[in-house]
Amino acid sequence: MTTTANLLKLQKSLYDYMKKKAMSYEGELSKEFKVYLKDQKKYASRTFENSDLDELLKSIKKSDLVYLGDFHSFDQSSRNLERLLRNLIKTKSRKLSLGVEFVHIEHQVAINQYLDNLITEYEFLESINYHESWRFPWNHYRIFFQMAKKHNLKIIALNSTGTLGERDNTAADIISDFISENLNTTLLVLFGELHIVPNKLPAMTQERNTNINHTIIHQNLDEVYWSSIEDDSDLQVAKFNDTEYSLQTSPPWVKYESMIYWYENLVEDPEFEIHEYIMDTGLMAFNSSVPENFLYIAEKVSDALNLEISHSDLEDFNLYDHSKLEYMFDTVESLEKSTLKTFHKKLLSRGRSFKIPYKQVYYCPSYSINRLSFLSGIHLQNIVMKKVDSSHEEVLEKGDKGNILLFFIYQMTIAYFSSKIINPYRKCNLYKDIQREFLNPSTNALRKNILETALQCMDADESKDQFISDIAKGKTHYHLHQASRLVGYFLGDLLYDDFYAKKNTDLSELLKTLLECPFSEKEFNSFKWNIFPRADYKNLKKRFF
């Protein structure tokens, strides 16, 4: 079976698993809801062409009205609106306003008061009864109010009671009236993805005001994803027609995963204390199924890479989250070397995911399919390394700093690479992004030193055998770990895009090095320069979507 076939099999399996589990929480669907689902699938199954951000922005800038579909439990939906909004604010082509589904129309006064700083955030959430009326994470939407205050933007409430159709009709009335009264203004509407299908809310609004120019932006449509992945196209913006697009910034199983955890945490915490969101910790306790999900993901990554690791080896782990912080602290305290204690305490305090040396213990502060797949890569690497050298982790306390740096880079590379297998849309800072932060005068000295170490590792000339050791000399474990995150993510991103996804025949040899982690600067440099597009790696930067 080819790598592409393995990847497709993995993705189909994840998709079926996550969607089936997510939809099981929905219970019995109403007839109207089924019609909305059917219509979305029909429209998403139309032919489309590969577009780009520039074409999408041109359509937005010519529009009075822009619909952006929201998958409520998935923060990526609101983040994409945030990115678009920042871009539009920067260009200043037209006035901007926001229409939001997550606030009921009867609470428009509260929105105005909050934007005018007459009430606090907590008072605002209490006055709109967010605890009962919406319940999706407030920190998905807070940014829009912060931006509105900073840039003097209007926000209008669009939610109401009634059937799906009745709610769309009410929203269409408000939208049509607003646009008629606010000329030369673009209204960006964040509304549930089923409502922005062309024959739903957009059609109802158009009936009321035929002069409205609009753009519809769907997000992460299942049918578009599968069509593009089977055509082996790197699709980020799909174009159905001149006024209708889909942003494809995440594989569909990730949005269903967010839905699963949202439901499961409601079951665990039906009171859903609102102040937990205001604190913006982002922390949610694992439920009993998370270790099962971790094992499932590790199995899928292992299969995708043809590692032939036994089930007994894969299930040999203990996974803990922030609710077991005291236990993790005690476990860290049990480490013999003070340098390792200090280092892992810092990882705990910074909310990092990591493995405890010499133990099959993994810490993941809060749920996320990205974090679980990240840790699964470390888990797989550890299993392979133990078979090559059972004492490999001793380098963390007995090895020189150069070998410690290599250990962390290999670990971060396989971890990020594994997370890209599960979520191909995942992004990280590339060379130009890291360089830009390093050159920024506002970057503090400690961060600048870490960035400098990362850039030196990337630029290291293989003719200098001790260059990595020289770079690492005198640096703390935490400093080396943070620099390795930058280097490893960059390597992992290129390894996925340029080798795994493109079926490059050099992948197997690169994976062997990555999994066995040879502490040799010569081998590391060979590994690095086989991955980097040497001619232009310094010009690579993170994509917008």
C-alpha positions in Angstrom: 0.0 0.0 0.0 1.4 3.4 -0.9 1.9 6.2 1.5 -1.0 8.1 -0.1 -3.3 5.1 0.3 -2.2 4.7 3.9 -2.9 8.4 4.6 -6.3 8.3 2.9 -7.2 5.2 4.9 -6.1 6.9 8.1 -8.1 10.0 7.4 -11.3 8.1 6.4 -11.0 6.1 9.6 -10.5 9.1 11.8 -13.4 10.9 10.1 -15.8 8.0 10.5 -14.8 7.5 14.1 -15.1 11.2 15.1 -18.2 12.0 13.1 -20.1 9.0 14.3 -19.2 9.7 17.9 -20.1 13.4 17.6 -23.4 12.8 15.9 -24.4 10.3 18.6 -24.6 13.2 21.1 -27.1 15.0 18.9 -30.0 12.6 19.7 -33.0 12.5 17.5 -32.8 15.1 14.8 -35.9 17.1 13.9 -37.3 16.9 10.3 -36.3 20.5 9.7 -32.8 20.0 10.9 -32.4 16.9 8.6 -33.5 19.1 5.7 -30.9 21.7 6.6 -28.2 19.0 6.7 -29.3 17.5 3.4 -29.3 21.0 1.7 -25.8 21.7 3.0 -24.5 18.4 1.7 -26.1 19.1 -1.7 -24.6 22.5 -2.1 -21.2 21.3 -0.8 -21.2 18.5 -3.4 -21.2 21.0 -6.3 -18.2 21.4 -8.6 -15.7 24.0 -7.5 -12.3 25.3 -8.5 -9.1 26.0 -6.6 -9.0 29.7 -5.6 -6.9 31.8 -3.3 -7.1 34.4 -0.6 -6.6 37.3 -3.0 -9.6 36.4 -5.0 -11.7 35.8 -1.9 -10.7 39.2 -0.4 -11.6 40.9 -3.7 -15.1 39.4 -3.5 -15.4 40.5 0.2 -14.3 44.1 -0.5 -17.0 44.4 -3.2 -19.7 43.1 -0.8 -22.2 44.8 1.4 -22.7 41.5 3.3 -20.4 38.6 4.0 -21.6 35.4 5.6 -19.1 33.2 7.4 -20.2 29.7 8.6 -19.7 28.9 12.2 -19.2 25.4 13.6 -19.9 26.5 17.1 -17.7 24.2 19.2 -14.7 24.7 16.9 -12.5 27.7 17.6 -11.0 27.7 14.1 -14.3 29.0 12.7 -14.1 32.2 14.7 -10.4 32.5 14.3 -10.8 32.6 10.5 -13.3 35.5 10.9 -10.8 37.2 13.1 -8.0 36.8 10.4 -10.3 38.2 7.7 -11.5 41.1 9.9 -7.9 42.1 10.8 -7.0 42.1 7.1 -10.1 44.2 6.2 -9.4 46.7 9.1 -5.8 47.0 7.8 -6.9 47.9 4.2 -9.6 50.3 5.4 -11.6 50.1 2.2 -15.1 50.3 3.8 -16.6 50.7 7.2 -17.0 47.3 9.0 -19.7 45.9 11.3 -20.3 42.5 12.7 -23.5 40.5 13.0 -23.4 37.6 15.5 -25.7 34.7 16.1 -24.5 34.0 19.6 -26.4 37.0 21.1 -30.2 37.2 21.2 -31.8 40.3 19.5 -33.4 41.3 22.8 -29.9 41.9 24.2 -28.8 44.5 21.7 -28.7 47.2 24.4 -26.3 45.1 26.5 -24.0 44.8 23.4 -24.0 48.6 23.1 -23.4 49.1 26.8 -20.5 46.7 26.8 -18.9 48.3 23.7 -19.3 51.8 25.3 -17.6 50.4 28.5 -20.7 51.0 30.6 -20.7 47.5 31.9 -17.9 44.9 32.6 -17.4 41.7 30.7 -18.9 39.7 33.5 -21.9 41.9 33.7 -22.3 41.7 29.9 -22.3 37.9 30.0 -24.7 37.8 32.9 -27.0 40.3 31.2 -27.2 38.3 27.9 -27.6 35.1 29.9 -24.7 33.5 28.1 -24.7 30.6 30.6 -28.0 29.4 29.3 -28.5 30.9 25.9 -25.3 29.9 24.0 -22.9 27.8 26.2 -20.2 27.5 23.6 -16.8 28.8 24.7 -16.9 32.5 25.2 -13.2 32.8 24.5 -14.1 31.9 20.8 -15.9 35.2 20.5 -14.4 37.7 23.0 -11.8 38.9 20.5 -14.5 40.4 18.3 -15.7 42.7 21.1 -12.1 43.7 21.9 -11.5 44.5 18.2 -14.8 46.4 18.0 -13.9 48.6 21.0 -10.4 49.3 19.5 -11.7 50.1 16.0 -15.1 51.5 16.8 -17.1 48.7 15.0 -20.8 48.1 15.5 -21.9 44.6 16.6 -25.5 43.6 16.0 -27.3 40.6 17.6 -29.0 38.2 15.2 -30.3 35.3 17.3 -34.0 34.7 18.1 -36.4 32.0 19.2 -38.4 29.7 17.0 -37.7 27.1 14.3 -34.6 27.2 12.2 -36.6 28.8 9.4 -38.2 31.4 11.7 -34.8 32.3 13.2 -33.4 32.8 9.7 -36.3 35.0 8.7 -35.8 37.2 11.8 -32.1 37.5 11.1 -32.8 38.4 7.4 -35.1 41.2 8.5 -32.4 42.7 10.8 -29.6 42.3 8.2 -31.6 43.9 5.4 -32.6 46.8 7.6 -29.1 47.4 8.8 -27.6 47.4 5.4 -30.2 49.8 4.1 -29.5 52.2 6.9 -25.7 51.9 6.8 -24.4 52.6 3.3 -20.8 52.0 2.4 -20.6 49.5 5.2 -19.6 45.8 5.0 -21.5 43.6 7.5 -19.7 40.4 8.4 -22.1 37.8 9.7 -20.9 34.9 11.8 -23.8 32.4 11.8 -24.2 28.6 12.1 -22.9 26.8 9.0 -26.3 25.2 8.1 -27.9 28.6 7.9 -25.6 30.2 5.3 -26.3 27.7 2.6 -27.5 29.8 -0.4 -31.2 28.8 -0.2 -31.4 29.6 3.5 -30.5 32.9 5.2 -28.8 34.4 2.1 -31.8 33.8 0.0 -34.2 35.2 2.6 -32.1 38.4 2.9 -31.9 38.8 -0.8 -35.7 38.6 -1.1 -35.9 41.6 1.2 -33.2 43.7 -0.6 -32.2 42.7 -4.1 -29.6 45.4 -4.2 -27.3 43.7 -1.7 -24.0 42.3 -2.9 -23.0 39.4 -0.8 -20.2 36.8 -0.4 -20.8 33.4 1.3 -17.9 31.8 3.0 -18.4 28.2 4.1 -15.8 26.6 6.3 -14.2 23.1 6.2 -16.9 21.4 4.2 -16.6 17.6 4.4 -17.4 17.0 0.8 -15.0 19.7 -0.4 -12.2 18.2 1.7 -12.7 14.6 0.4 -12.9 15.8 -3.2 -9.7 17.8 -2.9 -7.7 15.1 -1.0 -8.6 12.4 -3.6 -7.5 14.8 -6.4 -4.3 15.3 -4.5 -4.7 19.1 -4.5 -3.4 21.5 -1.9 -6.7 23.3 -1.5 -7.2 26.2 1.0 -9.8 28.3 -0.7 -12.5 26.6 -2.9 -14.6 28.7 -5.2 -18.1 27.6 -6.2 -18.9 30.8 -8.0 -17.9 34.5 -7.9 -19.8 35.1 -4.6 -19.5 31.7 -2.8 -16.3 30.1 -1.4 -15.2 27.7 1.2 -12.2 28.1 3.5 -10.5 24.7 4.0 -8.3 25.3 7.0 -8.8 22.1 8.9 -9.7 18.5 8.2 -13.3 17.7 9.0 -12.6 15.2 11.8 -11.0 17.9 13.9 -14.2 19.9 14.0 -16.1 16.8 15.0 -13.5 16.2 17.7 -14.3 19.6 19.1 -18.0 18.8 19.2 -17.3 15.6 21.1 -15.3 17.3 23.8 -17.8 20.1 24.1 -20.7 17.6 24.7 -18.6 15.5 27.1 -17.6 18.4 29.2 -21.2 19.6 29.4 -22.1 16.1 30.7 -19.4 16.3 33.3 -20.1 19.9 34.2 -23.8 20.6 33.6 -23.6 23.8 35.6 -21.0 25.1 33.2 -19.7 27.9 35.4 -19.4 31.1 33.3 -16.4 32.4 35.2 -14.3 29.5 34.0 -14.5 31.0 30.5 -13.9 34.5 31.7 -10.6 33.3 33.2 -9.8 32.1 29.7 -7.7 29.2 30.9 -8.8 26.9 28.0 -8.5 24.0 30.4 -11.0 21.2 30.3 -10.5 17.9 32.3 -10.0 14.7 30.4 -12.9 12.2 30.6 -12.4 8.5 30.6 -12.4 8.2 26.8 -9.3 10.4 26.3 -6.7 7.6 27.0 -8.7 5.5 24.6 -8.5 8.3 22.0 -4.8 8.7 22.6 -4.2 5.0 22.0 -6.4 5.1 18.9 -4.4 8.0 17.4 -1.1 6.4 18.2 -2.2 3.2 16.4 -3.3 5.2 13.4 0.0 7.2 13.1 1.9 3.9 13.6 0.0 2.3 10.8 0.4 5.3 8.5 4.1 5.1 8.9 4.2 1.3 8.7 6.1 1.0 12.0 4.8 -2.4 12.9 4.7 -1.6 16.7 2.8 -4.2 18.8 -0.4 -3.3 20.5 1.0 -4.1 23.9 3.8 -1.6 23.4 1.4 1.0 22.2 -0.9 0.6 25.2 2.0 0.9 27.7 1.4 4.4 28.8 -0.2 6.6 31.5 -1.8 9.9 30.4 -2.5 12.8 32.8 -3.9 16.2 32.5 -4.1 19.4 34.6 -6.5 17.8 37.1 -3.6 15.5 38.2 -1.2 18.4 38.5 -0.2 17.5 42.1 0.6 13.9 41.0 2.7 15.2 38.1 4.5 17.6 40.4 5.3 14.7 42.8 6.5 12.6 39.8 8.8 15.3 38.7 10.1 15.7 42.2 11.0 12.0 42.2 13.6 12.6 39.4 17.1 12.3 40.7 18.8 15.2 39.0 18.0 18.7 40.0 18.4 20.0 36.4 15.6 17.6 35.3 13.4 18.6 38.2 13.8 22.3 37.4 13.3 21.7 33.7 10.1 19.6 34.0 8.6 22.0 36.6 9.1 24.8 34.1 7.2 22.7 31.5 4.4 22.2 34.0 4.2 25.8 34.8 4.1 26.8 31.1 1.4 24.3 30.2 3.5 22.2 27.9 2.9 18.6 26.8 5.7 16.2 27.6 6.9 12.8 28.6 8.6 12.0 32.0 12.1 10.5 31.5 12.4 6.8 32.4 8.6 6.4 32.8 5.8 5.8 30.4 4.0 8.9 31.8 2.7 11.6 29.5 1.3 15.0 30.5 -1.2 16.9 28.4 -2.5 19.9 30.3 -5.8 20.1 28.3 -7.5 18.2 25.5 -6.8 18.8 21.9 -6.4 16.4 18.9 -3.3 18.4 18.1 -1.8 17.8 21.5 -2.8 14.1 21.6 -1.3 13.4 18.2 1.8 15.5 19.2 2.3 13.2 22.2 1.6 10.1 20.2 4.7 10.9 18.1 6.8 11.1 21.2 5.3 7.8 22.4 6.1 6.1 19.1 9.6 7.5 19.0 10.2 6.3 22.6 9.1 2.8 21.8 11.5 2.6 18.8 14.4 4.2 20.6 14.1 1.9 23.6 14.6 -1.1 21.2 17.7 0.5 19.8 19.1 1.7 23.1 17.2 1.2 26.3 19.2 3.9 28.1 18.6 6.6 25.4 17.0 9.0 27.9 20.1 9.1 30.0 21.4 11.8 27.6 19.1 14.3 29.4 21.3 14.0 32.5 24.6 12.5 31.4 25.0 13.7 27.9 26.7 17.0 26.7 24.5 19.9 25.8 24.9 19.3 22.1 23.4 15.8 22.4 20.6 17.2 24.6 19.8 19.7 21.9 19.7 16.9 19.3 17.5 14.8 21.5 15.0 17.6 21.8 15.1 18.5 18.1 14.4 14.9 17.1 11.6 14.7 19.6 9.9 17.9 18.6 10.2 17.0 14.9 8.5 13.6 15.2 5.9 15.1 17.6 4.9 17.9 15.2 5.2 15.6 12.2 2.7 13.1 13.8 0.3 15.9 14.6 0.4 17.0 10.9 -0.5 13.4 9.9 -3.6 13.7 12.0 -4.2 17.4 11.1 -2.6 18.3 7.7 -3.8 21.9 8.0 -1.7 22.5 11.1 0.6 25.5 10.8 3.8 26.7 12.5 6.3 29.5 12.2 8.8 28.9 9.5 12.2 30.5 9.0 11.1 34.0 8.0 8.6 34.1 10.8 11.3 33.2 13.4 13.7 35.6 11.9 11.2 38.4 11.9 10.5 37.9 15.6 14.2 37.8 16.3 14.7 41.1 14.6 11.7 42.8 16.2 13.0 45.4 18.7 10.1 44.6 21.1 11.2 40.9 21.5 12.6 40.5 25.0 16.2 39.4 25.6 15.4 35.9 26.8 13.1 35.1 23.9 15.6 36.7 21.5 18.3 34.3 22.8 16.1 31.3 22.2 15.3 32.5 18.7 19.0 33.0 18.0 19.8 29.5 19.0 17.0 28.1 16.7 18.3 30.1 13.8 21.9 29.0 14.4 20.8 25.4 14.4 19.0 25.8 11.1 21.9 27.6 9.5 24.7 25.3 10.9 27.2 24.3 8.3 27.8 20.5 8.2 31.5 21.1 7.6 31.8 22.2 11.3 31.6 18.9 13.3 31.1 20.6 16.7 28.9 23.4 15.7 25.7 22.1 17.4 27.7 21.5 20.6 29.1 25.1 20.4 25.5 26.5 20.0 24.2 24.5 23.0 27.1 25.2 25.3 26.1 26.8 28.6 22.3 26.8 27.7 19.7 25.4 30.1 17.5 22.4 29.3 14.5 24.7 29.0 16.3 27.1 26.6 17.4 24.2 24.4 13.9 22.7 24.5 12.2 25.9 23.4 14.7 26.5 20.6 14.2 22.8 19.6 10.4 23.5 19.3 11.1 26.1 16.7 13.5 24.0 14.8 11.6 20.7 15.2 8.3 22.2 14.1 9.9 23.7 11.0 11.5 20.3 10.1 8.3 18.4 10.9 6.3 20.7 8.7 8.6 20.3 5.7 8.9 16.6 6.3 5.2 16.2 6.1 4.5 18.6 3.1 7.6 17.7 1.0 8.1 14.1 1.8 5.2 12.3 3.4 2.4 13.9 1.4 4.4 13.8 -1.9 5.5 10.2 -1.5 9.2 11.1 -1.6 11.3 8.0 -1.6 13.8 9.5 0.9 11.1 9.4 3.6 11.9 6.0 5.0 15.5 6.8 5.6 14.6 10.2 7.2 12.1 8.4 9.4 14.7 5.9 10.5 17.0 8.7 11.6 14.2 10.6 13.3 12.9 7.6 15.3 16.4 6.3 16.3 17.8 9.7 17.2 21.5 9.2 16.5 23.6 11.6 18.7 25.9 12.6 15.8 26.2 16.1 14.5 27.2 14.8 11.1 24.1 12.6 10.8 21.8 15.4 12.1 23.2 17.8 9.5 22.6 15.2 6.8 19.1 14.7 8.1 18.4 18.5 8.2 19.8 19.3 4.8 17.9 16.5 3.2 14.7 18.1 4.5 15.4 21.8 4.0 15.0 23.2 0.5 18.5 24.5 0.9 18.2 27.2 -1.9 15.2 29.0 -0.4 14.4 27.8 3.1 15.2 31.2 4.5 12.3 32.6 2.5 9.6 30.2 3.8 6.9 31.7 6.1 3.7 30.6 7.6 0.6 30.7 5.3 -2.3 33.1 6.2 -4.8 30.2 6.3 
